[in-house]
C-alpha cells in the first residue's frame, strides 16, 4: 500500500511567495517533495517560468495537510 500524502509547499523569496498543493508518496527526504512541487509548478506555468523563478527562492516550507494519511508521520 502506498502512503499518499497531501502536502502544501510554500516557496518564499524577497518579493513573492508561491504556494502549491501536491499529492505524493511520503518521503522523509524533503527534497523529493520539493522537486515534486517544482514539477507541478512547471506543469502549470511552464518550465521557463520555473527556471526564471527558482533562483530567487530562499526558503521552502513543507506542511502535510491535516487529515491525510501521513498526518501523524514525524518530520
N, C-alpha and C positions, 0 to 999 in steps of 0.2 A: 504494500500500500504506500503510495506516495504521500508525503506530508506537504500539501499545498498550503501556502500562507498568502494572505493579502497584506501588502506592505505599502505604506506611504513613504516615498523617498523625497526629501527636500534638498535641493541644491541651492546654496546661497553664495552670492557674490557681493561685491561692494554696493552695487546699484540695482540688483534684481534678485528675486527668489523664484525658483521653479519648483513645482510640486507635481509629482505623478504618482499614481497608484498602480501597482502591478500585482499579479498573482503568479507566484513562482514556487518552486520546491525549496523548502527550508535549507539553508546553508549556514554553517557557523562563520563562514568567511564572508564578511560584508562586501568584499569586492565583487563577489558573484552577483549579489543583489544590486549593487550599484551599476554594474555593467548591464544587467537586465533592464534597469530603469533607463539607462542611456539608449539602449536599443529601442525601447518603447518610444522615447522622445524622438529618435531618428525616424521611426515609422510615422509618427505624427507630423513632424516639422521638417524632416529631411536631414540627410547626412551633412550637408553643407552647413546648415544651421547649428547642428550639434558640434561640428568641428570649430565653428566660429565662437560658440558659447563656452565650451568645455574649459578652455584655458583660464577663464575668469572665475570659475567656481573655486571658492576657498574653504567651503565647509559642506559636508554631506551629512544629513541626519536620516537615519533609517528607523522607522517605527512600525512594529507589527500592529495591524488594525485589530482592536479588541473584538473578541468573539470568533476569531479564525482558529484553525486547528492548532497553530503553534503559539497561541496566546500565552501559554504557560512556559514556553521554552526560555531558558536562561540565555541572555545575550552576553 
